[in-house]
Amino acid sequence: MKLSLRRTIGWFVFAVVLITAVSQCSPIHSFNDFVDINIIFTVGKSLWKGKLVYRDLFEHKGPLMYFITAISYLFSHTTFIGVWLFEILAAFIFMVYADRILKLLNPDHKGYFLPVIFYLIYHAPSFVSGTAEEFCLPLLTYGLYIGILALKEERCPSFRESFFVGITSGIMFWIKYNMVGFYIGLLVTFVVISIRKKQMKDLVRSALGVLCGLCAISLPILIFFGINGALDDLFHVYFYDNINGYANRLDFLYQGYYALTGTINTIRRNPIGWGLILIGLLELILQKQNRSVLFLVCSTAFFLAWFIYCGGMQFAYYSFILLMYAIFAGSVEPHLSWKYAGVIPAVIAAGILVFSFPYQRLSVRPDVTTTSQYQITSVIEDPEASILTYNSFDQGFYTVRDFSPSVFHFCMTNCVLDESRDAQKQYIDEGEVDYILSEEELSWAEHYTLISEQSGWFVYHLYK
């Protein structure tokens, strides 16, 4: 179910202004010091300098996350403007398919509440700009749309629809595969319905379509790493290290416990978003003709939450992807027959943008040189200097002045901690890097001298 050109353009404008207002990557902010996007940006840009993730630099996100930041680096070497553009694209696609989903549930849907819902989703405590969850949001929403479309037409997804579900699920898998539970829920839904309606041949056709889409995305990635002699590194870090050195290896009961507590905690942190989800679920329950849709929503949400939290990690931004289900609250809208009722969403959207945009930031020119990251690295004159962020995350030290890492464990992550600490200590003992950035004093580093200190969130020490 397509949207009008005017409506589509409206969502694009809304996405541009909304993301510009909330994203720390946008040009109205001086800098985004969130550790994840800085580390990913550093690894992504290193591709242009001959360094390949997993083989030359340790980071454990999916390869397509580094593709996003590698392309973003072409827009700006020392800011996240490129990431901001990808965020706008992701939000726009999410909005369009959310609108189309509600059109499927109610052909007379006008979208009165959608601007408010989008505003609340992107202002939720779980939103952090530049995360894998943000970029995967439109991918999962597309899968939700195809699933609901097929259910409303009482069929399995066509081969073509399934192929594109395979494409989008493949992109998600190679960005961050802990969201794969959504597609398991999608599969469970259509297996149950196909058995009941004796549509197994159609289900097999749909499965083949998904498989072809997955291969279309996965084969180029595997070939690329194979050509560069890094296929073993890809599998070792992205799969083995993530499973054994990041998530907890737990039995089924513990996985269920963590999935339950993770979901409860995210409900507590995002009460407004989950209030919207509850409203949407109640509306689906009351609409008897949408019982199959309700089953799909519950199935995908259950498996998605399980796979997100079953490893025991509960970072706040993990739950952002679950706010996708808040869009169903938009099906609760007044049924107006007024000829020009369709302008109401535009008026609401315009009101949100006018009254919530941080205009004060437009009058203050963002200046990255005032940040602690820039100040402490400003004494480094050689742009090719090798730097080690010792025993801490990279909060933008490599970004602000376009430095590139030279050692495998160039900073700390939440994965293989003992291995990383041992490697970093060895780099220092052997004097392998020119400079060390550390939050702690390194009196034991006999090859290095303290040359600068800078106070920020922490006290940073620079050793040469």
C-alpha positions as CSV (number, residue, x, y, z in Angstrom):
1,M,0.0,0.0,0.0
2,K,1.8,3.1,-1.3
3,L,1.7,6.6,0.1
4,S,1.1,9.7,-1.8
5,L,4.2,11.7,-3.0
6,R,3.1,14.6,-0.8
7,R,2.8,12.4,2.3
8,T,6.2,10.8,1.6
9,I,7.9,14.2,1.2
10,G,6.3,15.2,4.5
11,W,7.8,12.3,6.3
12,F,11.2,13.1,4.8
13,V,11.1,16.7,6.0
14,F,9.9,15.5,9.4
15,A,12.8,13.0,9.6
16,V,15.4,15.6,8.7
17,V,14.3,18.1,11.3
18,L,13.6,15.5,14.0
19,I,17.0,13.7,13.6
20,T,18.8,17.0,13.4
21,A,17.3,18.0,16.7
22,V,17.9,14.8,18.6
23,S,21.0,13.3,17.2
24,Q,24.4,14.1,18.7
25,C,25.9,13.4,15.3
26,S,24.0,16.3,13.6
27,P,25.8,19.6,12.6
28,I,24.1,21.6,15.4
29,H,26.1,19.6,18.0
30,S,29.8,20.1,18.5
31,F,30.7,16.5,19.0
32,N,29.3,13.1,19.9
33,D,31.5,11.5,22.6
34,F,29.4,8.3,22.8
35,V,32.0,5.5,22.8
36,D,30.4,3.1,20.4
37,I,30.0,5.4,17.4
38,N,33.6,6.8,18.0
39,I,35.1,3.3,18.0
40,I,33.1,2.2,15.0
41,F,34.0,5.4,13.1
42,T,37.7,4.9,13.8
43,V,37.6,1.3,12.5
44,G,35.4,2.3,9.5
45,K,37.7,5.1,8.4
46,S,40.7,2.9,8.7
47,L,39.5,0.8,5.8
48,W,40.6,3.7,3.5
49,K,44.1,3.5,5.2
50,G,44.7,-0.2,4.6
51,K,43.4,-1.4,8.0
52,L,40.7,-4.1,8.0
53,V,38.5,-4.8,11.0
54,Y,39.0,-8.2,12.7
55,R,42.3,-8.7,10.9
56,D,44.2,-5.5,11.8
57,L,41.9,-3.8,14.4
58,F,39.8,-5.4,17.1
59,E,36.1,-4.5,17.2
60,H,33.2,-6.8,17.5
61,K,30.2,-5.2,15.7
62,G,29.1,-6.4,12.3
63,P,31.0,-5.5,9.2
64,L,28.2,-3.5,7.7
65,M,28.4,-1.1,10.7
66,Y,31.9,-0.2,9.6
67,F,30.7,0.1,6.0
68,I,28.3,2.9,7.2
69,T,31.1,4.7,9.0
70,A,33.6,4.2,6.2
71,I,31.1,5.9,3.8
72,S,30.5,8.6,6.4
73,Y,34.2,9.3,6.6
74,L,34.0,10.5,3.0
75,F,31.6,13.3,4.0
76,S,33.8,14.5,6.9
77,H,37.0,13.2,8.4
78,T,36.5,14.8,11.9
79,T,32.7,14.9,12.4
80,F,29.8,12.6,12.2
81,I,27.9,14.4,9.4
82,G,27.9,11.3,7.3
83,V,26.5,9.3,10.1
84,W,23.8,11.9,10.6
85,L,22.8,11.5,6.9
86,F,22.4,7.8,7.4
87,E,20.3,8.4,10.5
88,I,18.0,10.6,8.5
89,L,17.6,7.9,5.8
90,A,16.9,5.2,8.5
91,A,14.3,7.4,10.2
92,F,12.6,8.3,6.9
93,I,12.3,4.6,5.8
94,F,11.0,3.7,9.3
95,M,8.3,6.4,9.2
96,V,7.2,5.5,5.7
97,Y,6.7,1.8,6.5
98,A,5.1,2.5,9.9
99,D,2.6,4.7,8.0
100,R,2.0,1.9,5.5
101,I,1.5,-0.7,8.2
102,L,-1.3,1.4,9.8
103,K,-2.8,1.8,6.3
104,L,-3.0,-1.9,6.1
105,L,-4.8,-2.2,9.4
106,N,-7.1,0.6,8.6
107,P,-7.4,1.8,4.9
108,D,-9.0,5.1,6.2
109,H,-6.0,5.7,8.5
110,K,-5.0,9.4,8.4
111,G,-1.9,9.2,10.7
112,Y,-3.1,11.8,13.2
113,F,-0.9,10.4,16.0
114,L,2.1,9.2,14.1
115,P,4.1,12.4,14.4
116,V,3.7,12.4,18.1
117,I,4.6,8.7,18.3
118,F,7.8,9.2,16.2
119,Y,8.7,12.2,18.4
120,L,8.3,10.1,21.6
121,I,10.3,7.2,20.1
122,Y,13.3,9.4,19.2
123,H,13.1,11.2,22.5
124,A,13.0,8.0,24.5
125,P,15.8,7.4,27.1
126,S,16.9,4.4,25.1
127,F,17.7,6.5,22.0
128,V,21.4,7.0,21.5
129,S,22.5,8.4,18.1
130,G,24.7,6.2,15.9
131,T,23.8,2.7,17.3
132,A,23.2,-0.5,15.4
133,E,19.6,-0.5,16.8
134,E,18.9,2.8,15.1
135,F,20.0,1.6,11.7
136,C,18.2,-1.7,12.0
137,L,14.9,-0.1,13.0
138,P,13.7,0.4,9.3
139,L,14.9,-3.1,8.4
140,L,12.7,-4.8,11.0
141,T,9.8,-2.5,10.2
142,Y,10.0,-3.5,6.6
143,G,9.8,-7.2,7.7
144,L,6.8,-6.3,9.9
145,Y,5.1,-4.6,6.9
146,I,5.6,-7.6,4.6
147,G,4.3,-10.0,7.3
148,I,1.2,-8.0,8.0
149,L,0.5,-7.4,4.3
150,A,0.6,-11.2,3.7
151,L,-1.6,-11.9,6.7
152,K,-4.2,-9.4,5.6
153,E,-4.3,-11.0,2.2
154,E,-4.4,-14.5,3.8
155,R,-1.3,-15.8,2.1
156,C,2.4,-16.4,2.6
157,P,4.8,-13.7,1.4
158,S,5.6,-13.9,-2.3
159,F,9.0,-14.9,-3.5
160,R,9.8,-11.3,-4.4
161,E,8.6,-10.0,-1.0
162,S,10.6,-12.8,0.7
163,F,13.7,-12.0,-1.3
164,F,13.7,-8.4,0.0
165,V,13.0,-9.7,3.6
166,G,16.1,-11.8,3.1
167,I,18.0,-8.7,1.9
168,T,16.9,-6.6,4.9
169,S,17.4,-9.4,7.4
170,G,20.9,-10.1,5.9
171,I,21.8,-6.4,6.4
172,M,20.6,-6.6,10.0
173,F,22.6,-9.8,10.5
174,W,25.8,-8.3,9.3
175,I,25.2,-5.1,11.4
176,K,24.3,-6.8,14.7
177,Y,22.9,-10.3,14.8
178,N,21.3,-10.3,18.3
179,M,18.1,-8.9,16.7
180,V,17.7,-12.1,14.6
181,G,14.9,-13.1,17.0
182,F,12.5,-10.9,15.2
183,Y,12.8,-13.0,12.1
184,I,12.5,-16.2,14.1
185,G,9.2,-14.8,15.3
186,L,8.2,-14.0,11.8
187,L,9.0,-17.6,10.7
188,V,7.1,-19.1,13.6
189,T,4.0,-17.1,12.7
190,F,3.9,-18.3,9.1
191,V,4.8,-21.9,10.0
192,V,1.8,-22.0,12.3
193,I,-0.5,-20.3,9.8
194,S,0.7,-22.4,6.9
195,I,0.1,-25.7,8.8
196,R,-3.4,-24.5,9.7
197,K,-4.3,-23.4,6.2
198,K,-2.3,-26.1,4.4
199,Q,0.0,-23.7,2.6
200,M,3.3,-25.5,3.0
201,K,4.3,-25.2,-0.6
202,D,3.9,-21.4,-0.4
203,L,5.9,-21.4,2.8
204,V,8.7,-23.3,1.1
205,R,8.7,-20.7,-1.7
206,S,8.8,-17.9,0.8
207,A,11.7,-19.6,2.6
208,L,13.6,-19.9,-0.7
209,G,13.1,-16.2,-1.3
210,V,14.5,-15.3,2.1
211,L,17.5,-17.6,1.6
212,C,18.3,-16.0,-1.8
213,G,18.1,-12.6,-0.3
214,L,20.4,-13.6,2.5
215,C,22.9,-15.0,0.1
216,A,22.8,-11.9,-2.1
217,I,24.0,-9.9,1.0
218,S,26.2,-12.4,2.6
219,L,28.2,-13.7,-0.3
220,P,29.8,-10.3,-1.3
221,I,30.8,-9.8,2.4
222,L,32.3,-13.3,2.7
223,I,34.1,-12.9,-0.7
224,F,35.5,-9.5,0.4
225,F,37.0,-10.9,3.6
226,G,38.2,-14.0,1.8
227,I,40.0,-12.0,-0.8
228,N,41.7,-10.0,1.9
229,G,42.7,-13.1,3.9
230,A,40.5,-12.2,6.8
231,L,37.7,-14.8,6.6
232,D,38.9,-16.7,9.7
233,D,39.3,-13.3,11.5
234,L,35.7,-12.4,10.7
235,F,34.3,-15.7,12.0
236,H,36.6,-15.7,15.1
237,V,35.7,-12.2,16.3
238,Y,32.2,-11.6,15.1
239,F,30.9,-15.0,16.1
240,Y,33.3,-16.8,18.5
241,D,34.4,-13.8,20.5
242,N,31.0,-12.3,20.7
243,I,29.5,-15.5,22.0
244,N,32.3,-16.5,24.3
245,G,33.9,-13.2,25.3
246,Y,31.0,-10.8,25.4
247,A,27.7,-12.5,26.1
248,N,27.5,-14.9,29.1
249,R,27.4,-18.6,28.2
250,L,24.3,-19.6,30.1
251,D,21.8,-22.4,30.1
252,F,18.2,-22.0,28.9
253,L,16.8,-21.0,32.3
254,Y,19.3,-18.3,32.8
255,Q,18.7,-17.0,29.3
256,G,15.0,-16.7,30.1
257,Y,15.8,-15.0,33.4
258,Y,17.9,-12.4,31.7
259,A,15.4,-11.9,28.9
260,L,12.7,-11.3,31.4
261,T,14.6,-8.9,33.6
262,G,16.0,-7.1,30.6
263,T,12.5,-6.5,29.3
264,I,11.2,-5.4,32.7
265,N,14.1,-3.0,33.1
266,T,13.5,-1.4,29.7
267,I,9.8,-1.0,30.5
268,R,10.9,0.9,33.6
269,R,13.3,3.0,31.7
270,N,10.9,3.8,28.8
271,P,7.4,4.1,30.4
272,I,6.0,6.3,27.7
273,G,7.2,4.2,24.9
274,W,5.9,1.0,26.5
275,G,2.6,2.7,27.3
276,L,2.2,3.3,23.6
277,I,3.0,-0.4,22.9
278,L,0.3,-1.4,25.4
279,I,-2.2,0.9,23.7
280,G,-1.4,-0.6,20.3
281,L,-1.7,-4.2,21.6
282,L,-5.1,-3.5,23.2
283,E,-6.3,-2.0,20.0
284,L,-5.2,-5.1,18.1
285,I,-7.0,-7.3,20.7
286,L,-10.2,-5.3,20.3
287,Q,-10.0,-5.6,16.4
288,K,-11.0,-9.2,16.0
289,Q,-10.2,-9.1,12.3
290,N,-6.5,-8.5,13.2
291,R,-6.0,-11.5,15.5
292,S,-3.4,-13.0,13.1
293,V,-1.5,-9.7,13.2
294,L,-1.6,-9.7,17.0
295,F,-0.1,-13.2,16.9
296,L,2.7,-11.9,14.6
297,V,3.4,-8.9,16.8
298,C,3.6,-10.9,20.0
299,S,5.7,-13.7,18.4
300,T,8.3,-11.3,16.8
301,A,8.4,-9.1,20.0
302,F,8.9,-12.2,22.2
303,F,11.8,-13.7,20.2
304,L,13.3,-10.2,19.6
305,A,13.4,-9.4,23.3
306,W,14.7,-12.9,24.1
307,F,17.7,-12.7,21.7
308,I,18.5,-9.1,22.8
309,Y,18.8,-9.9,26.5
310,C,19.4,-13.6,26.8
311,G,23.2,-13.0,26.9
312,G,23.0,-11.1,30.1
313,M,24.0,-7.6,28.8
314,Q,21.4,-4.8,29.4
315,F,22.8,-1.6,28.0
316,A,20.0,1.0,27.8
317,Y,20.2,1.5,24.0
318,Y,19.5,-2.2,23.4
319,S,15.8,-1.6,23.9
320,F,15.4,1.1,21.3
321,I,14.6,-1.5,18.6
322,L,11.6,-2.7,20.7
323,L,10.0,0.7,20.5
324,M,9.2,-0.2,16.9
325,Y,6.0,-1.7,18.3
326,A,4.8,1.7,19.6
327,I,3.6,2.5,16.1
328,F,0.5,0.4,16.6
329,A,-0.8,3.0,19.0
330,G,-1.4,5.1,15.9
331,S,-4.3,2.9,15.0
332,V,-6.2,4.5,17.8
333,E,-7.3,7.7,16.1
334,P,-10.6,9.7,15.7
335,H,-12.6,8.7,12.7
336,L,-13.2,12.0,11.1
337,S,-15.0,12.3,7.8
338,W,-14.0,15.9,7.3
339,K,-12.7,16.4,3.7
340,Y,-9.5,18.0,4.8
341,A,-8.8,15.8,7.8
342,G,-5.6,14.6,6.1
343,V,-4.0,17.9,6.9
344,I,-4.1,17.2,10.6
345,P,-0.9,15.0,10.7
346,A,0.9,17.8,8.9
347,V,-0.3,20.4,11.3
348,I,0.7,18.2,14.3
349,A,4.1,17.5,12.8
350,A,4.7,21.2,12.1
351,G,3.7,22.1,15.6
352,I,6.1,19.5,17.1
353,L,9.0,20.8,14.9
354,V,8.3,24.4,15.6
355,F,7.9,24.1,19.4
356,S,10.5,21.4,20.2
357,F,13.5,22.2,17.9
358,P,16.5,23.4,19.9
359,Y,16.9,26.8,18.2
360,Q,19.4,28.0,20.7
361,R,21.9,25.6,19.1
362,L,21.7,27.4,15.8
363,S,22.9,30.6,17.3
364,V,26.0,28.9,18.9
365,R,28.5,27.7,16.4
366,P,29.6,24.2,17.3
367,D,33.3,24.2,18.1
368,V,35.0,20.8,18.5
369,T,38.3,22.5,19.6
370,T,36.7,23.2,23.0
371,T,36.3,19.5,23.7
372,S,38.6,17.6,26.1
373,Q,39.4,15.2,23.3
374,Y,40.7,18.0,21.0
375,Q,42.5,19.8,23.8
376,I,44.6,16.9,25.0
377,T,45.5,15.7,21.5
378,S,46.3,19.2,20.2
379,V,49.9,18.8,21.4
380,I,50.5,15.9,19.0
381,E,52.0,17.5,15.9
382,D,52.5,14.4,13.8
383,P,49.2,13.5,12.0
384,E,50.6,10.0,11.5
385,A,51.5,9.4,15.1
386,S,50.5,6.1,16.6
387,I,48.2,6.4,19.7
388,L,47.0,3.9,22.2
389,T,43.9,4.5,24.3
390,Y,44.9,2.5,27.3
391,N,42.4,0.5,29.4
392,S,39.5,2.7,28.3
393,F,37.1,3.3,25.5
394,D,37.7,5.7,22.7
395,Q,35.6,8.7,23.3
396,G,36.6,10.5,20.2
397,F,40.4,10.9,20.6
398,Y,41.0,9.4,17.1
399,T,38.1,11.3,15.5
400,V,38.7,15.0,16.5
401,R,42.0,15.3,14.7
402,D,41.7,12.3,12.3
403,F,44.2,10.0,13.9
404,S,44.3,6.4,12.9
405,P,45.1,3.4,15.2
406,S,48.2,1.3,14.5
407,V,47.8,-1.6,16.9
408,F,45.2,-4.4,17.1
409,H,43.7,-3.6,20.5
410,F,43.9,0.2,20.0
411,C,41.3,0.8,22.7
412,M,39.2,-1.2,25.1
413,T,35.8,-2.7,24.3
414,N,33.4,-4.9,26.3
415,C,34.6,-8.0,24.6
416,V,37.7,-10.2,25.5
417,L,38.7,-7.9,28.2
418,D,41.6,-9.9,29.6
419,E,43.1,-10.5,26.2
420,S,42.8,-6.7,25.4
421,R,44.4,-5.7,28.7
422,D,47.3,-8.1,28.3
423,A,47.9,-6.9,24.7
424,Q,47.8,-3.2,25.6
425,K,50.3,-3.7,28.5
426,Q,52.6,-5.5,26.1
427,Y,52.4,-2.6,23.6
428,I,53.5,-0.2,26.4
429,D,56.3,-2.5,27.7
430,E,57.8,-2.8,24.2
431,G,57.3,1.0,23.4
432,E,55.3,0.1,20.3
433,V,53.2,3.3,20.1
434,D,54.2,7.0,20.1
435,Y,51.6,8.2,22.5
436,I,49.4,6.8,25.3
437,L,46.0,8.3,26.3
438,S,45.0,7.0,29.7
439,E,42.5,7.8,32.5
440,E,45.0,6.6,35.1
441,E,48.6,7.5,35.8
442,L,51.2,5.1,34.3
443,S,54.2,5.5,36.5
444,W,55.2,2.0,35.5
445,A,55.5,2.8,31.8
446,E,59.3,3.2,31.7
447,H,59.4,4.2,28.0
448,Y,57.0,7.1,28.3
449,T,56.8,10.6,29.9
450,L,53.7,12.5,30.9
451,I,53.3,15.6,28.7
452,S,49.7,16.7,29.2
453,E,46.6,16.4,31.4
454,Q,43.1,17.4,30.6
455,S,39.9,17.3,32.7
456,G,36.6,16.3,31.2
457,W,34.3,13.5,32.3
458,F,37.6,12.0,33.5
459,V,41.1,13.3,34.0
460,Y,43.0,12.3,30.8
461,H,46.7,11.8,30.8
462,L,48.8,11.9,27.6
463,Y,52.2,10.1,27.6
464,K,54.9,10.4,24.9
